[in-house]
Every structure is written in C-alpha cells, then in structure tokens.
Amino acid sequence: MDEAEVGEGERIPEGLNSAKVAFGDYLTLERRLSPHTRRNYEHALICFFLWLQHDARGMVLKPTQVTRLHARSYLIEAQALYSRRTLRNHVSGLRSFFKFCQKRKWTEGNPFHNLTLPKPEKPLPKFLTEDQVVKLLAQPESLESKQGNHAFKP
C-alpha cells in the first residue's frame, strides 16, 4: 500500500503518512504533549498533505520534497479557510513536524521556519451599559446592609 486513506476518497502518500505516524508517536512519547495537541497537530498535517496533493498534483511524496514556496502558498490559501488563531495553530504544528524531520535528518530545512503569520485577532473591550454601572456601584451598599459594616473594613 503506497497511500493512506484519510477520508472520503482522500489519500496521502505513504512517505508522508509514515512521517506523520512517527511524528504522532514522538509527540506522545518524547514530548508528552496532550492528546488534544497531538490530534490538532496531526489534523494540521493531514490538511497540509491533502492541500499538497491538490496543489502539487501529487508530485510531493515525502517531507524532503516540501519547499518554502509550498509553505507560503499553503499559508496564503489557508487564510481564506481558517481563523487567524486556527491558522497559527496549524503553522505551529507544521513547524514542529518539520523540526522533527530535521532532527531525524529527513529534511535539510524547515519550510515553515520564519514564515510571517497574520497577527492574532484582538477582540474589542466590552463596555458596561449605564444601567450596569449603576447596579455595580449600588452593589457595595447592598452587601453592607446584608452583612453589616464589617464587610469592607480592613
């Protein structure tokens, strides 16, 4: 068998799949990462490998064939599919994978190293309504009346 099935007729080449399996074992046994982290990193790998199969027309069969151009192209296309947080998590998993491959001498470089990522989203602060402020300011009075004057004394 030269390919691994990952879903509805989708397959990734055995060279990439065997590296994914070894990486999963490394995450669990050596790095002792949580099962959730392992699952998320493996999901990121599968998404990237499937993208490679479509973008590179099946020409990338093992980690050594992944280039920085592949990494940048994936990042650009993935921005339309994922939130910034998810994209950052995917790239974190892919960086870890290629760092793992470098340590094993399976690749010479890490195509995801020093890639510029979109900045994380910063939610706007939530403000209190005027009614909420009035209720908040009235709160110490209600505590004081129920518990006596000692509630706020040092």
MIVOGU-676399 format. One record per residue (C-alpha): residue in one letter; x, y, z; residue number from 1. Coordinates in pm, 1 decimal. Example, Ala and Ser with C-alpha at 12.3 -4.5 7.8 and 13.67 -1.06 7.14 Angstrom:
// MIVOGU-676399
> a, 1230.0, -450.0, 780.0, 1
> s, 1367.0, -106.0, 714.0, 2
//
This chain:
// MIVOGU-676399
> m, 0.0, 0.0, 0.0, 1
> d, 159.5, 326.2, -106.8, 2
> e, -108.5, 565.3, 22.0, 3
> a, -309.0, 613.9, 342.0, 4
> e, -679.1, 695.6, 329.7, 5
> v, -785.7, 988.0, 547.4, 6
> g, -1145.4, 1048.0, 444.7, 7
> e, -1393.8, 1035.7, 159.3, 8
> g, -1156.2, 903.0, -104.8, 9
> e, -879.6, 1138.7, 7.6, 10
> r, -536.9, 979.8, 30.8, 11
> i, -192.4, 1091.3, 133.0, 12
> p, 122.8, 918.5, 4.2, 13
> e, 279.1, 654.5, 228.3, 14
> g, 602.9, 853.6, 264.2, 15
> l, 413.4, 1146.3, 415.3, 16
> n, 183.8, 919.3, 616.7, 17
> s, 468.0, 722.1, 776.3, 18
> a, 634.1, 1050.4, 876.0, 19
> k, 300.6, 1165.3, 1026.6, 20
> v, 271.4, 843.7, 1230.2, 21
> a, 630.4, 874.1, 1358.2, 22
> f, 563.8, 1239.1, 1448.2, 23
> g, 249.6, 1140.8, 1641.2, 24
> d, 448.1, 886.7, 1842.8, 25
> y, 717.0, 1148.7, 1908.5, 26
> l, 457.6, 1398.0, 2035.0, 27
> t, 310.3, 1143.0, 2274.1, 28
> l, 617.0, 953.2, 2392.3, 29
> e, 901.2, 1205.4, 2383.1, 30
> r, 737.4, 1546.2, 2414.0, 31
> r, 449.0, 1415.1, 2626.9, 32
> l, 201.6, 1655.7, 2473.7, 33
> s, -167.6, 1621.2, 2548.3, 34
> p, -387.0, 1405.2, 2325.7, 35
> h, -564.9, 1724.0, 2213.8, 36
> t, -238.8, 1882.0, 2096.9, 37
> r, -141.9, 1563.3, 1915.9, 38
> r, -483.1, 1548.7, 1747.7, 39
> n, -461.5, 1914.9, 1643.3, 40
> y, -106.6, 1880.7, 1508.1, 41
> e, -199.8, 1566.1, 1315.0, 42
> h, -508.2, 1740.6, 1176.3, 43
> a, -286.2, 2028.0, 1059.2, 44
> l, -54.5, 1776.9, 888.7, 45
> i, -341.1, 1599.6, 715.5, 46
> c, -485.9, 1930.3, 592.4, 47
> f, -145.4, 2035.1, 460.9, 48
> f, -73.7, 1697.9, 299.3, 49
> l, -413.4, 1695.7, 127.5, 50
> w, -355.8, 2050.8, 9.4, 51
> l, -17.6, 1937.7, -128.5, 52
> q, -184.1, 1655.1, -319.9, 53
> h, -414.0, 1902.9, -493.3, 54
> d, -172.5, 2194.5, -532.8, 55
> a, 136.4, 1994.8, -630.1, 56
> r, -74.4, 1748.8, -832.5, 57
> g, 53.8, 1452.5, -632.0, 58
> m, 420.0, 1529.7, -703.1, 59
> v, 516.6, 1571.2, -334.8, 60
> l, 552.3, 1223.6, -190.0, 61
> k, 780.9, 1277.1, 110.1, 62
> p, 881.6, 1556.5, 350.4, 63
> t, 1210.1, 1627.0, 169.0, 64
> q, 1014.2, 1749.0, -133.9, 65
> v, 823.5, 2022.1, 54.2, 66
> t, 963.2, 2366.0, -26.2, 67
> r, 926.6, 2710.1, 125.8, 68
> l, 712.9, 2802.0, -175.4, 69
> h, 469.9, 2522.7, -81.9, 70
> a, 458.2, 2656.0, 275.4, 71
> r, 392.2, 3014.6, 165.5, 72
> s, 129.5, 2911.1, -89.7, 73
> y, -47.3, 2699.7, 171.8, 74
> l, -43.0, 2988.7, 418.6, 75
> i, -195.8, 3224.8, 162.1, 76
> e, -473.7, 2983.2, 65.8, 77
> a, -541.4, 2872.5, 424.0, 78
> q, -605.4, 3233.0, 530.5, 79
> a, -933.7, 3216.2, 339.6, 80
> l, -1036.6, 2894.2, 516.3, 81
> y, -929.9, 2933.3, 878.5, 82
> s, -941.7, 3194.9, 1151.0, 83
> r, -611.9, 3356.7, 1244.4, 84
> r, -592.3, 3151.2, 1563.4, 85
> t, -651.7, 2822.7, 1380.4, 86
> l, -401.5, 2918.3, 1112.8, 87
> r, -139.6, 2999.0, 1377.2, 88
> n, -206.3, 2662.3, 1544.8, 89
> h, -174.3, 2480.8, 1211.2, 90
> v, 155.9, 2651.1, 1134.0, 91
> s, 279.8, 2572.4, 1485.4, 92
> g, 207.9, 2204.3, 1424.0, 93
> l, 371.7, 2213.8, 1080.9, 94
> r, 680.8, 2388.7, 1218.8, 95
> s, 707.7, 2122.1, 1487.7, 96
> f, 669.5, 1848.0, 1228.7, 97
> f, 945.1, 1980.7, 1004.4, 98
> k, 1169.7, 2046.4, 1305.4, 99
> f, 1112.5, 1681.2, 1398.8, 100
> c, 1202.7, 1580.3, 1041.2, 101
> q, 1522.4, 1788.9, 1059.4, 102
> k, 1628.0, 1618.6, 1384.3, 103
> r, 1578.1, 1280.8, 1216.2, 104
> k, 1779.9, 1402.5, 912.7, 105
> w, 1475.2, 1350.1, 690.5, 106
> t, 1486.8, 1709.6, 566.4, 107
> e, 1759.1, 1970.5, 540.0, 108
> g, 1545.0, 2269.2, 628.2, 109
> n, 1215.2, 2373.0, 776.6, 110
> p, 996.1, 2537.1, 510.8, 111
> f, 774.8, 2687.7, 784.3, 112
> h, 1062.1, 2846.2, 978.1, 113
> n, 1037.6, 3227.9, 997.3, 114
> l, 715.4, 3243.9, 797.1, 115
> t, 530.4, 3566.8, 863.0, 116
> l, 188.2, 3495.1, 1007.2, 117
> p, -111.6, 3722.8, 1038.2, 118
> k, -128.0, 3891.1, 1377.7, 119
> p, -367.8, 3736.4, 1628.9, 120
> e, -710.2, 3891.8, 1647.8, 121
> k, -759.5, 4126.1, 1940.0, 122
> p, -1119.8, 4148.8, 2049.4, 123
> l, -1252.4, 4491.8, 2132.2, 124
> p, -1306.8, 4558.9, 2501.5, 125
> k, -1657.7, 4506.6, 2632.0, 126
> f, -1812.3, 4809.7, 2794.4, 127
> l, -2075.3, 4827.5, 3063.8, 128
> t, -2404.5, 4994.4, 2992.2, 129
> e, -2511.6, 5286.9, 3207.0, 130
> d, -2762.3, 5061.9, 3384.1, 131
> q, -2491.6, 4803.3, 3459.9, 132
> v, -2265.8, 5074.9, 3606.9, 133
> v, -2546.3, 5196.5, 3833.6, 134
> k, -2611.2, 4839.5, 3952.7, 135
> l, -2239.1, 4782.2, 4007.8, 136
> l, -2199.4, 5099.4, 4212.4, 137
> a, -2504.7, 5009.9, 4419.7, 138
> q, -2362.6, 4665.2, 4493.3, 139
> p, -2141.0, 4754.5, 4796.5, 140
> e, -2437.5, 4922.3, 4964.4, 141
> s, -2644.7, 4606.8, 4932.9, 142
> l, -2359.0, 4390.3, 5067.3, 143
> e, -2302.5, 4629.1, 5356.1, 144
> s, -2667.8, 4630.9, 5451.4, 145
> k, -2689.1, 4248.7, 5447.2, 146
> q, -2360.3, 4170.5, 5623.5, 147
> g, -2314.5, 4473.8, 5844.9, 148
> n, -2045.8, 4739.4, 5833.5, 149
> h, -1758.9, 4492.4, 5879.5, 150
> a, -1777.2, 4371.0, 5516.6, 151
> f, -1530.1, 4630.7, 5384.1, 152
> k, -1322.2, 4709.1, 5693.0, 153
> p, -954.3, 4608.0, 5692.5, 154
//
